[in-house]
Amino acid sequence: MGCYVHKGTPALTRCRYCHRPICKECVGDTPYPHSCPGCYPNYYAESMQARLRRKTMGMKVAAVLSV
C-alpha cells in the first residue's frame, strides 16, 4: 500500500479522518497525529471554531453572573 500524496512511498498508517494511506513524511507534516495534509486544515479550522464558541459562551455566562 502506497501513500496517496507521495506516490511510490510505502504508507505508514491511514489518516484518522479520511482513512487514506499516508507515509512517514505526511504524518510528520501535521501537528495532529495520523492526519493527512488534506484533512489537517479542515480539522484545525473546526477545532478553532469550537474553541471560539466555548470562549464566547464563557464570556456570556460571566456577563450574566456579574449582573
Steps between C-alpha positions, in 0.01 A plus 500: 500500500645836399451855622231688308703824509850369437451237230742211529566558872377222731214602727567499873139536615162634392356845561273495801238710319488389134678162545728553199847345527774746601878470534742605772559837330126581497461400865785734595359794300202562729485571873205261540616138501374272225329772295582553135594838351154519340303446821718697740388851387134403532548347844703799617234748380222304672694479827573874493130576445407275791751676727362838399143385574603376845685822575202712386261290707722541806502875454119506473463293817742727687304807385170352621646396834652842561161674473 
